[in-house]
Amino acid sequence: TGGILVKSQVKEKGRCTGRSTSMVQCHVFTENSSLVVLLRRELWERHDPSCPASLFSSDRYIPFFLILCIYFSGCFIPRKEEPQIPVSALLLIGPSSLYYWYLVTEGQIFILFIFTFFAMLALVMHQKRKGLILDSNGRFLFYSFIITLVLIALWVGWLWNDKILRKKYPGIIYVPEPWAFYTLHLNNLHSPMEESV
């Protein structure tokens, strides 16, 4: 996993990197300095948690996941080159998974996410037959999606018997929004405390 040169052109955080780094670190810097982070920021700025989820269309998320799939398709190397993920990159998988979890649950795009994950899984199996395996960048993204899926399953399982949220999300796919959980439960806990003060 030889290092490659990354030059950031985004001045969002007031810094540019032009040094060699490992492929996984390069993946992190690439996401922070490419069209991916621009799409993330666009989705974040347009997302208003105070508005109902029905006002949001999943169409705006399609380019983001499409770019991830295209990026993922280029993250394969011959089997003889076994990639190693640095510890620093492994620590970043958690925050990355939390971001995708919030994006999927708050944006109500579970169907789009699961189809993207299945497409990535099918691509891994197809490339495996050709003797190709994921490189460090691909493993970072793939592991992030797997952990995100686990977090979504835990989130749904935790709120599975919530009658209030069940009424709010009566469809077949039950994926409550974090903001809805906060406004219906945690926000009510703050009100009595403020009144007592």
ROSE-4610 file (N, C-alpha, C; in Angstrom, 1 decimal, always signed):
// ROSE-4610
residu = [T/T/T/G/G/G/G/G/G/I/I/I/L/L/L/V/V/V/K/K/K/S/S/S/Q/Q/Q/V/V/V/K/K/K/E/E/E/K/K/K/G/G/G/R/R/R/C/C/C/T/T/T/G/G/G/R/R/R/S/S/S/T/T/T/S/S/S/M/M/M/V/V/V/Q/Q/Q/C/C/C/H/H/H/V/V/V/F/F/F/T/T/T/E/E/E/N/N/N/S/S/S/S/S/S/L/L/L/V/V/V/V/V/V/L/L/L/L/L/L/R/R/R/R/R/R/E/E/E/L/L/L/W/W/W/E/E/E/R/R/R/H/H/H/D/D/D/P/P/P/S/S/S/C/C/C/P/P/P/A/A/A/S/S/S/L/L/L/F/F/F/S/S/S/S/S/S/D/D/D/R/R/R/Y/Y/Y/I/I/I/P/P/P/F/F/F/F/F/F/L/L/L/I/I/I/L/L/L/C/C/C/I/I/I/Y/Y/Y/F/F/F/S/S/S/G/G/G/C/C/C/F/F/F/I/I/I/P/P/P/R/R/R/K/K/K/E/E/E/E/E/E/P/P/P/Q/Q/Q/I/I/I/P/P/P/V/V/V/S/S/S/A/A/A/L/L/L/L/L/L/L/L/L/I/I/I/G/G/G/P/P/P/S/S/S/S/S/S/L/L/L/Y/Y/Y/Y/Y/Y/W/W/W/Y/Y/Y/L/L/L/V/V/V/T/T/T/E/E/E/G/G/G/Q/Q/Q/I/I/I/F/F/F/I/I/I/L/L/L/F/F/F/I/I/I/F/F/F/T/T/T/F/F/F/F/F/F/A/A/A/M/M/M/L/L/L/A/A/A/L/L/L/V/V/V/M/M/M/H/H/H/Q/Q/Q/K/K/K/R/R/R/K/K/K/G/G/G/L/L/L/I/I/I/L/L/L/D/D/D/S/S/S/N/N/N/G/G/G/R/R/R/F/F/F/L/L/L/F/F/F/Y/Y/Y/S/S/S/F/F/F/I/I/I/I/I/I/T/T/T/L/L/L/V/V/V/L/L/L/I/I/I/A/A/A/L/L/L/W/W/W/V/V/V/G/G/G/W/W/W/L/L/L/W/W/W/N/N/N/D/D/D/K/K/K/I/I/I/L/L/L/R/R/R/K/K/K/K/K/K/Y/Y/Y/P/P/P/G/G/G/I/I/I/I/I/I/Y/Y/Y/V/V/V/P/P/P/E/E/E/P/P/P/W/W/W/A/A/A/F/F/F/Y/Y/Y/T/T/T/L/L/L/H/H/H/L/L/L/N/N/N/N/N/N/L/L/L/H/H/H/S/S/S/P/P/P/M/M/M/E/E/E/E/E/E/S/S/S/V/V/V]
num = [1/1/1/2/2/2/3/3/3/4/4/4/5/5/5/6/6/6/7/7/7/8/8/8/9/9/9/10/10/10/11/11/11/12/12/12/13/13/13/14/14/14/15/15/15/16/16/16/17/17/17/18/18/18/19/19/19/20/20/20/21/21/21/22/22/22/23/23/23/24/24/24/25/25/25/26/26/26/27/27/27/28/28/28/29/29/29/30/30/30/31/31/31/32/32/32/33/33/33/34/34/34/35/35/35/36/36/36/37/37/37/38/38/38/39/39/39/40/40/40/41/41/41/42/42/42/43/43/43/44/44/44/45/45/45/46/46/46/47/47/47/48/48/48/49/49/49/50/50/50/51/51/51/52/52/52/53/53/53/54/54/54/55/55/55/56/56/56/57/57/57/58/58/58/59/59/59/60/60/60/61/61/61/62/62/62/63/63/63/64/64/64/65/65/65/66/66/66/67/67/67/68/68/68/69/69/69/70/70/70/71/71/71/72/72/72/73/73/73/74/74/74/75/75/75/76/76/76/77/77/77/78/78/78/79/79/79/80/80/80/81/81/81/82/82/82/83/83/83/84/84/84/85/85/85/86/86/86/87/87/87/88/88/88/89/89/89/90/90/90/91/91/91/92/92/92/93/93/93/94/94/94/95/95/95/96/96/96/97/97/97/98/98/98/99/99/99/100/100/100/101/101/101/102/102/102/103/103/103/104/104/104/105/105/105/106/106/106/107/107/107/108/108/108/109/109/109/110/110/110/111/111/111/112/112/112/113/113/113/114/114/114/115/115/115/116/116/116/117/117/117/118/118/118/119/119/119/120/120/120/121/121/121/122/122/122/123/123/123/124/124/124/125/125/125/126/126/126/127/127/127/128/128/128/129/129/129/130/130/130/131/131/131/132/132/132/133/133/133/134/134/134/135/135/135/136/136/136/137/137/137/138/138/138/139/139/139/140/140/140/141/141/141/142/142/142/143/143/143/144/144/144/145/145/145/146/146/146/147/147/147/148/148/148/149/149/149/150/150/150/151/151/151/152/152/152/153/153/153/154/154/154/155/155/155/156/156/156/157/157/157/158/158/158/159/159/159/160/160/160/161/161/161/162/162/162/163/163/163/164/164/164/165/165/165/166/166/166/167/167/167/168/168/168/169/169/169/170/170/170/171/171/171/172/172/172/173/173/173/174/174/174/175/175/175/176/176/176/177/177/177/178/178/178/179/179/179/180/180/180/181/181/181/182/182/182/183/183/183/184/184/184/185/185/185/186/186/186/187/187/187/188/188/188/189/189/189/190/190/190/191/191/191/192/192/192/193/193/193/194/194/194/195/195/195/196/196/196/197/197/197]
x = [+0.9/+0.0/+0.9/+1.5/+2.4/+1.7/+2.4/+1.9/+1.7/+0.7/+0.4/+0.3/+0.4/+0.4/-0.9/-1.4/-2.7/-2.6/-3.2/-3.2/-4.6/-4.9/-6.2/-6.4/-7.5/-7.9/-9.0/-9.5/-10.5/-10.0/-10.3/-9.8/-10.8/-11.7/-12.7/-12.2/-11.1/-10.5/-9.2/-9.0/-7.8/-6.5/-6.5/-5.2/-5.2/-4.0/-3.9/-2.8/-3.0/-2.0/-1.4/-0.1/+0.5/+1.6/+1.5/+2.5/+2.1/+3.1/+2.7/+2.1/+1.2/+0.6/+0.1/-0.3/-0.8/-2.1/-2.5/-3.7/-4.9/-5.0/-6.2/-6.2/-5.1/-5.1/-5.4/-4.9/-5.3/-6.8/-7.4/-8.9/-9.5/-9.1/-9.6/-9.5/-8.2/-8.0/-8.7/-8.9/-9.6/-11.0/-11.6/-13.0/-13.2/-12.2/-12.3/-11.9/-11.4/-11.0/-11.5/-12.5/-13.0/-14.5/-15.1/-16.5/-17.4/-16.8/-17.6/-17.9/-17.0/-17.2/-18.1/-18.0/-18.9/-20.3/-20.6/-21.9/-22.4/-21.5/-21.9/-22.3/-21.5/-21.9/-23.2/-23.4/-24.6/-25.8/-25.7/-26.8/-27.0/-25.9/-26.1/-26.7/-26.3/-26.9/-28.3/-28.7/-30.1/-31.0/-30.5/-31.3/-31.7/-32.9/-33.5/-34.3/-33.8/-34.4/-35.8/-36.1/-37.4/-38.5/-38.2/-39.1/-39.5/-40.7/-41.1/-40.2/-40.0/-39.2/-39.8/-41.1/-41.8/-41.4/-40.9/-40.5/-39.2/-38.4/-37.1/-37.2/-36.6/-36.6/-35.2/-35.3/-34.0/-33.2/-33.8/-33.1/-31.8/-31.8/-30.6/-29.4/-29.7/-28.7/-28.1/-28.8/-28.3/-26.9/-26.6/-25.2/-24.2/-24.4/-23.5/-23.1/-24.2/-23.9/-23.4/-23.8/-23.3/-21.8/-21.3/-19.9/-19.2/-19.8/-19.2/-19.0/-20.0/-19.9/-18.9/-18.8/-17.7/-16.4/-16.2/-15.0/-14.6/-15.6/-15.4/-15.0/-15.5/-15.2/-13.7/-13.0/-11.6/-10.7/-11.2/-10.4/-10.1/-9.7/-9.4/-7.9/-7.2/-5.9/-5.7/-4.6/-4.4/-4.3/-4.7/-4.7/-3.3/-2.3/-0.9/-0.5/-1.1/-0.8/-1.8/-1.4/-2.3/-2.2/-3.3/-3.2/-3.3/-2.7/-2.7/-3.3/-4.3/-5.0/-4.3/-3.7/-3.1/-4.1/-3.5/-4.4/-5.1/-4.4/-5.0/-6.3/-6.2/-7.4/-8.5/-8.1/-9.2/-9.9/-9.3/-9.9/-10.9/-10.7/-11.6/-12.8/-12.8/-14.0/-15.2/-15.0/-16.1/-16.8/-16.1/-16.7/-17.4/-16.7/-17.3/-18.6/-18.7/-19.9/-21.0/-20.6/-21.7/-22.2/-21.4/-21.9/-22.9/-22.5/-23.4/-24.7/-24.6/-25.8/-26.7/-26.2/-27.0/-27.6/-26.8/-27.3/-28.5/-28.3/-29.4/-30.6/-30.5/-31.7/-32.4/-31.6/-32.2/-32.7/-32.0/-32.4/-33.5/-33.8/-34.7/-34.4/-33.2/-32.8/-32.2/-32.9/-32.4/-32.4/-33.4/-33.5/-32.3/-32.0/-30.9/-29.6/-29.5/-28.3/-28.1/-29.2/-29.1/-28.8/-29.4/-29.1/-27.7/-27.1/-25.7/-24.8/-25.2/-24.4/-24.4/-25.6/-25.7/-24.9/-24.9/-24.1/-22.6/-22.2/-20.8/-20.4/-21.3/-21.1/-21.0/-21.9/-21.9/-20.6/-20.2/-18.9/-17.7/-17.7/-16.6/-16.6/-17.8/-17.9/-17.5/-17.9/-17.5/-16.0/-15.4/-14.0/-13.2/-13.7/-13.0/-12.8/-13.8/-13.7/-12.5/-12.2/-11.2/-9.8/-9.8/-8.5/-8.2/-9.1/-8.9/-9.5/-8.9/-9.4/-9.4/-10.1/-10.1/-8.8/-8.5/-7.3/-7.7/-6.8/-7.0/-8.2/-8.2/-9.3/-10.7/-10.7/-12.0/-12.4/-11.5/-11.8/-12.3/-11.7/-12.2/-13.6/-14.0/-15.4/-16.3/-15.9/-16.7/-17.0/-16.0/-16.2/-17.0/-16.9/-17.8/-19.2/-19.5/-20.9/-21.4/-20.6/-21.0/-21.3/-20.5/-20.7/-22.0/-22.2/-23.4/-24.6/-24.6/-25.7/-26.0/-25.0/-25.1/-25.7/-25.3/-25.8/-27.3/-27.6/-29.0/-29.9/-29.4/-30.1/-30.3/-29.3/-29.4/-30.3/-30.3/-31.2/-32.7/-32.9/-34.3/-34.8/-33.9/-34.2/-34.5/-33.8/-34.0/-35.3/-35.8/-37.0/-38.1/-38.0/-38.9/-40.3/-40.4/-41.7/-42.1/-41.6/-42.0/-43.3/-44.4/-45.7/-45.8/-45.2/-45.3/-44.6/-43.4/-42.7/-43.3/-43.9/-44.6/-45.7/-46.4/-47.5/-46.9/-45.8/-45.1/-44.6/-44.1/-43.5/-44.3/-45.5/-46.3/-45.9/-45.0/-44.6/-44.0/-43.7/-43.1/-41.7/-40.9/-39.6/-39.6/-39.2/-39.3/-37.9/-37.5/-36.2/-36.5/-36.7/-37.0/-35.8/-36.2/-35.2/-34.7/-33.4/-32.9/-33.5/-33.8/-34.4/-35.9/-36.6/-37.9/-37.9/-36.9/-36.7/-36.4/-35.6/-35.2/-36.4/-37.2/-38.3/-39.4/-39.6/-40.7/-40.3/-39.1/-38.7/-37.7/-36.6/-35.6/-36.0/-36.6/-37.1/-38.1/-38.9/-39.9/-39.3/-38.1/-37.5/-36.9/-36.5/-35.9/-37.0/-38.2/-39.3/-39.6/-39.9/-40.1/-39.0/-37.8/-36.6/-36.5/-36.8/-36.8/-37.9/-39.1/-40.2/-39.9/-39.2/-38.9/-37.9/-37.0/-36.0/-36.7]
y = [-1.2/+0.0/+1.2/+1.5/+2.6/+3.9/+4.9/+6.2/+6.9/+7.8/+8.6/+10.1/+11.0/+12.4/+13.0/+13.6/+14.2/+15.7/+16.5/+17.9/+18.4/+18.9/+19.4/+20.8/+21.0/+22.2/+22.9/+22.3/+22.9/+23.6/+24.8/+25.6/+25.8/+24.7/+24.8/+24.9/+24.2/+24.2/+25.0/+25.7/+26.5/+25.8/+24.6/+23.9/+23.1/+22.8/+22.0/+21.0/+19.8/+18.8/+18.4/+18.4/+18.0/+17.0/+16.2/+15.2/+13.8/+12.9/+11.5/+10.9/+10.0/+9.3/+8.0/+7.2/+5.8/+5.9/+4.8/+4.7/+5.0/+4.5/+4.7/+6.1/+6.7/+8.1/+9.0/+8.5/+9.2/+9.2/+8.1/+8.0/+9.0/+9.2/+10.1/+11.5/+11.9/+13.2/+13.4/+12.4/+12.5/+12.9/+12.2/+12.5/+13.9/+14.4/+15.7/+16.8/+16.5/+17.5/+17.3/+16.5/+16.2/+16.5/+16.0/+16.2/+15.5/+14.5/+13.8/+14.7/+15.4/+16.3/+17.5/+17.9/+19.0/+18.5/+17.2/+16.7/+16.5/+16.1/+16.0/+17.4/+18.4/+19.7/+20.2/+19.9/+20.3/+19.7/+18.4/+17.7/+18.2/+18.5/+19.0/+20.4/+21.3/+22.6/+22.7/+21.8/+21.7/+21.0/+20.2/+19.4/+20.2/+20.4/+21.1/+20.1/+19.7/+18.7/+19.2/+20.4/+20.9/+20.6/+20.3/+20.0/+18.5/+18.2/+16.8/+16.1/+14.8/+14.0/+13.8/+14.0/+13.8/+14.9/+16.0/+17.1/+16.9/+15.9/+15.6/+14.4/+14.6/+13.6/+12.9/+11.6/+10.9/+11.1/+11.8/+12.0/+12.8/+13.7/+14.5/+13.7/+12.5/+11.7/+10.7/+10.5/+9.6/+9.9/+11.2/+11.5/+11.1/+11.3/+11.0/+9.5/+8.7/+7.2/+6.7/+7.4/+7.0/+7.2/+8.3/+8.6/+7.6/+7.3/+6.3/+4.9/+4.5/+3.3/+3.3/+4.4/+4.6/+4.5/+5.2/+5.2/+3.8/+3.1/+1.8/+0.8/+1.0/+0.1/+0.1/+1.2/+1.3/+0.9/+0.4/+0.0/-1.5/-2.0/-3.5/-3.6/-4.6/-4.9/-6.4/-6.9/-8.4/-9.0/-10.2/-10.9/-11.0/-11.0/-11.2/-10.0/-8.9/-7.7/-7.5/-8.1/-8.0/-6.7/-5.9/-4.5/-4.6/-3.6/-3.5/-2.1/-2.1/-0.9/-0.4/+0.8/+1.4/+1.6/+1.6/+1.7/+3.1/+4.1/+5.4/+5.4/+4.7/+4.6/+3.8/+2.7/+1.9/+2.7/+3.7/+4.5/+5.5/+5.8/+6.7/+6.0/+4.6/+3.9/+4.2/+4.3/+4.6/+5.9/+7.1/+8.3/+8.3/+7.6/+7.5/+6.8/+5.7/+4.9/+5.7/+6.5/+7.3/+8.3/+8.9/+9.9/+9.3/+8.1/+7.4/+7.0/+6.6/+6.2/+7.4/+8.6/+9.7/+10.2/+10.1/+10.4/+9.6/+8.3/+7.3/+7.5/+7.6/+7.6/+9.0/+10.0/+11.4/+11.7/+11.3/+11.5/+10.6/+9.5/+8.5/+7.9/+7.5/+6.9/+5.5/+4.7/+3.4/+2.5/+2.7/+1.8/+2.1/+3.4/+3.8/+3.3/+3.3/+2.9/+1.4/+0.6/-0.9/-1.3/-0.7/-1.0/-0.7/+0.4/+0.7/-0.4/-0.8/-1.8/-3.1/-3.5/-4.8/-4.7/-3.5/-3.3/-3.4/-2.9/-3.0/-4.5/-5.2/-6.6/-7.4/-7.2/-7.9/-7.6/-6.4/-6.1/-6.8/-6.9/-7.6/-9.1/-9.7/-11.1/-11.3/-10.4/-10.5/-10.3/-9.4/-9.1/-10.3/-10.9/-12.0/-13.1/-13.4/-14.4/-14.1/-12.9/-12.5/-12.5/-12.8/-12.8/-11.4/-10.6/-9.2/-9.1/-8.3/-8.1/-6.6/-6.2/-4.7/-4.2/-3.0/-2.4/-1.7/-1.0/-0.3/+0.7/+1.4/+2.4/+1.7/+0.7/+0.0/-0.7/-1.2/-1.9/-0.8/+0.3/+1.4/+1.7/+1.9/+2.3/+1.1/-0.1/-1.3/-1.6/-1.5/-1.7/-0.6/+0.6/+1.7/+1.4/+0.8/+0.5/-0.7/-1.6/-2.8/-2.3/-1.5/-1.0/-0.1/+0.7/+1.5/+0.6/-0.5/-1.4/-2.0/-2.3/-2.8/-1.7/-0.5/+0.6/+0.8/+0.8/+1.0/-0.2/-1.4/-2.5/-2.4/-1.9/-1.7/-0.6/+0.5/+1.6/+1.2/+0.5/+0.0/-1.0/-1.9/-2.8/-2.2/-1.1/-0.4/+0.3/+0.8/+1.6/+0.8/-0.5/-1.4/-1.3/-1.3/-1.3/+0.1/+1.1/+2.5/+2.8/+2.9/+3.1/+4.5/+5.5/+6.8/+6.9/+6.4/+6.4/+5.5/+4.4/+3.5/+4.2/+5.1/+5.9/+6.9/+7.4/+8.4/+7.8/+6.6/+5.8/+4.5/+4.6/+3.4/+2.5/+2.8/+2.1/+0.7/-0.1/-1.4/-1.2/-0.2/+0.0/+1.0/+0.5/+1.3/+1.7/+3.0/+3.5/+4.9/+5.1/+6.4/+7.4/+8.6/+9.7/+10.0/+10.3/+10.7/+12.0/+12.9/+14.2/+13.9/+13.0/+12.6/+12.0/+11.2/+10.6/+11.6/+12.6/+13.7/+14.5/+14.9/+15.8/+15.1/+13.8/+13.1/+12.6/+12.4/+11.8/+12.7/+12.9/+13.7/+15.1/+15.7/+17.1/+17.2/+16.2/+16.2/+16.1/+15.5/+15.3/+16.7/+17.5/+18.8/+19.8/+19.6/+20.6/+20.6/+19.4/+19.4/+19.9/+19.6/+20.1/+21.6/+22.2/+23.7/+24.3/+23.6/+24.2/+24.1/+23.0/+22.9/+24.0/+24.4/+25.4/+26.7]
z = [+0.0/+0.0/+0.0/-1.1/-1.2/-1.0/-0.6/-0.4/-1.7/-1.7/-2.9/-2.5/-3.4/-3.1/-3.2/-2.2/-2.2/-1.9/-2.8/-2.7/-2.5/-1.3/-1.0/-1.5/-2.2/-2.8/-2.0/-0.9/-0.1/+1.0/+1.2/+2.3/+3.4/+3.6/+4.6/+6.0/+6.3/+7.6/+7.6/+6.5/+6.5/+6.4/+5.8/+5.7/+4.4/+3.8/+2.6/+2.9/+2.4/+2.6/+1.3/+1.2/-0.1/+0.2/+1.3/+1.7/+1.3/+1.3/+1.0/+2.3/+2.1/+3.2/+2.8/+3.8/+3.4/+2.7/+2.1/+1.3/+2.1/+3.3/+4.2/+4.6/+5.0/+5.4/+4.1/+3.0/+1.8/+1.5/+1.9/+1.7/+2.6/+3.8/+4.7/+4.2/+3.8/+3.2/+1.9/+1.1/-0.1/+0.1/+1.1/+1.4/+1.9/+2.6/+3.2/+2.2/+1.1/+0.1/-1.3/-1.4/-2.8/-2.8/-3.9/-4.1/-3.1/-2.4/-1.4/-0.3/+0.3/+1.4/+0.9/-0.3/-0.8/-0.8/-1.2/-1.2/+0.3/+1.2/+2.6/+3.1/+2.8/+3.3/+2.7/+1.4/+0.8/+1.5/+1.7/+2.4/+3.8/+4.5/+5.9/+5.9/+5.0/+5.0/+4.6/+3.8/+3.3/+4.3/+5.2/+6.1/+7.3/+7.5/+8.6/+9.5/+10.6/+11.5/+11.9/+11.9/+12.4/+11.3/+10.1/+9.0/+9.0/+8.6/+8.6/+7.6/+7.8/+6.9/+5.5/+5.4/+4.2/+3.2/+3.7/+2.8/+2.1/+2.6/+2.0/+1.0/-0.1/-1.1/-1.1/-1.3/-1.3/-2.6/-3.5/-4.8/-4.6/-3.7/-3.4/-2.9/-2.3/-1.8/-2.8/-3.9/-5.0/-5.5/-5.8/-6.3/-5.3/-4.0/-3.0/-3.0/-2.9/-2.9/-4.2/-5.3/-6.6/-6.7/-6.2/-6.1/-5.3/-4.1/-3.3/-4.0/-4.8/-5.5/-6.6/-7.3/-8.3/-7.7/-6.6/-5.8/-5.3/-4.8/-4.3/-5.4/-6.6/-7.7/-8.0/-7.7/-8.0/-6.9/-5.8/-4.6/-4.5/-5.7/-5.7/-6.2/-5.6/-6.0/-6.1/-6.7/-6.8/-5.4/-5.3/-4.0/-3.4/-4.2/-3.6/-2.8/-3.0/-2.3/-1.1/+0.0/+1.2/+1.9/+1.9/+2.5/+4.0/+4.6/+6.1/+6.4/+7.3/+7.7/+9.0/+9.0/+10.1/+11.3/+12.5/+13.7/+13.7/+13.2/+13.2/+12.3/+11.2/+10.3/+10.9/+11.6/+12.3/+13.3/+14.0/+15.0/+14.3/+13.0/+12.3/+11.7/+11.7/+11.2/+12.1/+13.4/+14.3/+14.0/+13.9/+13.6/+12.2/+11.2/+9.9/+9.9/+10.7/+10.8/+11.4/+12.5/+13.1/+12.2/+11.3/+10.3/+9.4/+8.9/+7.9/+8.6/+9.9/+10.7/+10.8/+11.1/+11.3/+9.9/+8.9/+7.6/+7.1/+7.4/+7.0/+7.8/+9.1/+10.0/+9.9/+10.0/+10.0/+8.6/+7.5/+6.2/+5.6/+6.4/+6.0/+4.6/+4.5/+3.2/+3.4/+4.2/+4.5/+3.2/+2.4/+1.2/+0.3/+0.1/-0.7/-0.2/+1.1/+1.8/+1.6/+1.9/+1.8/+0.4/-0.6/-2.0/-2.3/-1.8/-2.0/-1.4/-0.2/+0.5/-0.3/-0.7/-1.5/-2.8/-3.4/-4.6/-4.4/-3.2/-2.8/-2.5/-1.8/-1.5/-2.8/-3.7/-5.0/-5.7/-5.7/-6.4/-5.7/-4.4/-3.7/-4.1/-4.2/-4.6/-6.0/-6.9/-8.3/-8.5/-7.8/-8.0/-7.4/-6.3/-5.7/-6.6/-7.5/-8.5/-9.5/-9.7/-10.6/-9.9/-8.6/-7.9/-7.3/-7.2/-6.6/-5.2/-4.4/-3.0/-2.8/-1.7/-1.4/-0.9/-1.3/-0.7/+0.6/+1.2/+2.5/+2.4/+1.3/+1.2/+1.1/+0.3/+0.1/+1.4/+2.1/+3.4/+4.4/+4.4/+5.3/+5.0/+3.8/+3.4/+3.7/+3.3/+3.5/+4.9/+5.8/+7.2/+7.8/+7.3/+7.8/+7.5/+6.3/+6.0/+6.8/+7.1/+7.9/+9.3/+9.9/+11.3/+11.3/+10.2/+10.1/+10.1/+9.4/+9.3/+10.7/+11.4/+12.8/+13.7/+13.6/+14.4/+14.1/+12.8/+12.5/+13.1/+13.0/+13.6/+15.1/+15.8/+17.2/+17.5/+16.7/+16.9/+16.7/+15.7/+15.4/+16.5/+16.9/+17.9/+19.3/+19.6/+20.8/+20.9/+19.7/+19.7/+19.0/+18.9/+18.2/+18.9/+20.2/+20.9/+21.3/+20.8/+21.1/+20.4/+21.2/+20.6/+19.9/+20.5/+20.0/+18.6/+18.5/+17.3/+16.3/+16.7/+15.8/+15.1/+15.8/+15.2/+14.2/+14.5/+13.6/+12.4/+12.5/+11.3/+11.1/+10.5/+10.4/+9.2/+8.4/+7.2/+7.6/+6.5/+6.7/+7.2/+6.6/+7.1/+8.2/+9.4/+10.6/+11.0/+10.7/+11.0/+11.6/+12.9/+13.5/+13.3/+13.3/+13.2/+14.6/+14.7/+16.0/+16.5/+15.6/+16.1/+16.6/+16.0/+16.5/+17.8/+18.1/+19.4/+20.4/+20.0/+21.0/+21.3/+20.3/+20.6/+21.3/+21.1/+21.8/+23.2/+23.5/+24.7/+25.5/+25.0/+25.8/+26.0/+25.0/+25.2/+26.3/+26.5/+27.5/+28.9/+29.0/+30.3/+30.7/+29.8/+30.1/+30.6/+30.1/+30.5/+32.0/+32.6/+34.1/+34.9/+34.4/+35.2/+35.1/+34.0/+33.9/+34.7/+34.8/+35.6/+37.0/+37.5/+38.9/+39.3/+38.4/+38.7/+38.8]
